[in-house]
Amino acid sequence: MLVCGDAFESNQVDRRTIARALEALKDVPVPVYILPGNHDPLNAASVYRSSTFIERKPAHVHVIENTTPLKVADGLELVGAPWMSKRPSYNPIIEALNTLQPTENRGIRICLAHGAVDLFLPDKVICWGYSCCDA
């Protein structure tokens, strides 16, 4: 299961809310990958760094903390673009894409990102005013 940002409304949620969320995730029968978003960024006060989250997190729940490709199965990697602050000065997905090397054995990569699309063009993908790639 992929949760692409804002699993929590803020980093200042009550510890009971964190505990209830993790209790619910305990019953999910597949691995869970959580990408921090703008409401729950991975900063010094991150909910994902709280003692409640760390102590109660089931083993199959993973927080994507950086842009390093994460091998989740043979031939399958996840690449995340976690938000490190509520208002980053850069586009997190650009950093993730710019650091990628070719996959081994033509494996599959799934890129996890969080945010809004503010412009649709049929020929290009535009991310926060940056041209990410040509179609």
Secondary structure as a PSIPRED ss2 file (coil, helix, strand):
# PSIPRED VFORMAT (PSIPRED V4.0)

   1 M C   1.000  0.000  0.000
   2 L E   0.000  0.000  1.000
   3 V E   0.000  0.000  1.000
   4 C E   0.000  0.000  1.000
   5 G C   1.000  0.000  0.000
   6 D C   1.000  0.000  0.000
   7 A C   1.000  0.000  0.000
   8 F C   1.000  0.000  0.000
   9 E C   1.000  0.000  0.000
  10 S C   1.000  0.000  0.000
  11 N C   1.000  0.000  0.000
  12 Q C   1.000  0.000  0.000
  13 V C   1.000  0.000  0.000
  14 D C   1.000  0.000  0.000
  15 R H   0.000  1.000  0.000
  16 R H   0.000  1.000  0.000
  17 T H   0.000  1.000  0.000
  18 I H   0.000  1.000  0.000
  19 A H   0.000  1.000  0.000
  20 R H   0.000  1.000  0.000
  21 A H   0.000  1.000  0.000
  22 L H   0.000  1.000  0.000
  23 E H   0.000  1.000  0.000
  24 A H   0.000  1.000  0.000
  25 L H   0.000  1.000  0.000
  26 K H   0.000  1.000  0.000
  27 D C   1.000  0.000  0.000
  28 V C   1.000  0.000  0.000
  29 P C   1.000  0.000  0.000
  30 V C   1.000  0.000  0.000
  31 P C   1.000  0.000  0.000
  32 V E   0.000  0.000  1.000
  33 Y E   0.000  0.000  1.000
  34 I E   0.000  0.000  1.000
  35 L E   0.000  0.000  1.000
  36 P C   1.000  0.000  0.000
  37 G C   1.000  0.000  0.000
  38 N C   1.000  0.000  0.000
  39 H C   1.000  0.000  0.000
  40 D C   1.000  0.000  0.000
  41 P C   1.000  0.000  0.000
  42 L C   1.000  0.000  0.000
  43 N C   1.000  0.000  0.000
  44 A C   1.000  0.000  0.000
  45 A C   1.000  0.000  0.000
  46 S C   1.000  0.000  0.000
  47 V H   0.000  1.000  0.000
  48 Y H   0.000  1.000  0.000
  49 R H   0.000  1.000  0.000
  50 S C   1.000  0.000  0.000
  51 S H   0.000  1.000  0.000
  52 T H   0.000  1.000  0.000
  53 F H   0.000  1.000  0.000
  54 I H   0.000  1.000  0.000
  55 E H   0.000  1.000  0.000
  56 R H   0.000  1.000  0.000
  57 K C   1.000  0.000  0.000
  58 P C   1.000  0.000  0.000
  59 A C   1.000  0.000  0.000
  60 H C   1.000  0.000  0.000
  61 V E   0.000  0.000  1.000
  62 H E   0.000  0.000  1.000
  63 V E   0.000  0.000  1.000
  64 I C   1.000  0.000  0.000
  65 E C   1.000  0.000  0.000
  66 N C   1.000  0.000  0.000
  67 T C   1.000  0.000  0.000
  68 T C   1.000  0.000  0.000
  69 P C   1.000  0.000  0.000
  70 L E   0.000  0.000  1.000
  71 K E   0.000  0.000  1.000
  72 V E   0.000  0.000  1.000
  73 A E   0.000  0.000  1.000
  74 D C   1.000  0.000  0.000
  75 G C   1.000  0.000  0.000
  76 L E   0.000  0.000  1.000
  77 E E   0.000  0.000  1.000
  78 L E   0.000  0.000  1.000
  79 V E   0.000  0.000  1.000
  80 G E   0.000  0.000  1.000
  81 A C   1.000  0.000  0.000
  82 P C   1.000  0.000  0.000
  83 W C   1.000  0.000  0.000
  84 M C   1.000  0.000  0.000
  85 S C   1.000  0.000  0.000
  86 K C   1.000  0.000  0.000
  87 R C   1.000  0.000  0.000
  88 P C   1.000  0.000  0.000
  89 S C   1.000  0.000  0.000
  90 Y C   1.000  0.000  0.000
  91 N C   1.000  0.000  0.000
  92 P H   0.000  1.000  0.000
  93 I H   0.000  1.000  0.000
  94 I H   0.000  1.000  0.000
  95 E H   0.000  1.000  0.000
  96 A H   0.000  1.000  0.000
  97 L H   0.000  1.000  0.000
  98 N H   0.000  1.000  0.000
  99 T C   1.000  0.000  0.000
 100 L C   1.000  0.000  0.000
 101 Q C   1.000  0.000  0.000
 102 P C   1.000  0.000  0.000
 103 T C   1.000  0.000  0.000
 104 E H   0.000  1.000  0.000
 105 N H   0.000  1.000  0.000
 106 R H   0.000  1.000  0.000
 107 G C   1.000  0.000  0.000
 108 I E   0.000  0.000  1.000
 109 R E   0.000  0.000  1.000
 110 I E   0.000  0.000  1.000
 111 C E   0.000  0.000  1.000
 112 L E   0.000  0.000  1.000
 113 A C   1.000  0.000  0.000
 114 H C   1.000  0.000  0.000
 115 G C   1.000  0.000  0.000
 116 A C   1.000  0.000  0.000
 117 V C   1.000  0.000  0.000
 118 D C   1.000  0.000  0.000
 119 L C   1.000  0.000  0.000
 120 F C   1.000  0.000  0.000
 121 L C   1.000  0.000  0.000
 122 P C   1.000  0.000  0.000
 123 D C   1.000  0.000  0.000
 124 K E   0.000  0.000  1.000
 125 V E   0.000  0.000  1.000
 126 I E   0.000  0.000  1.000
 127 C E   0.000  0.000  1.000
 128 W C   1.000  0.000  0.000
 129 G C   1.000  0.000  0.000
 130 Y E   0.000  0.000  1.000
 131 S E   0.000  0.000  1.000
 132 C E   0.000  0.000  1.000
 133 C E   0.000  0.000  1.000
 134 D E   0.000  0.000  1.000
 135 A C   1.000  0.000  0.000
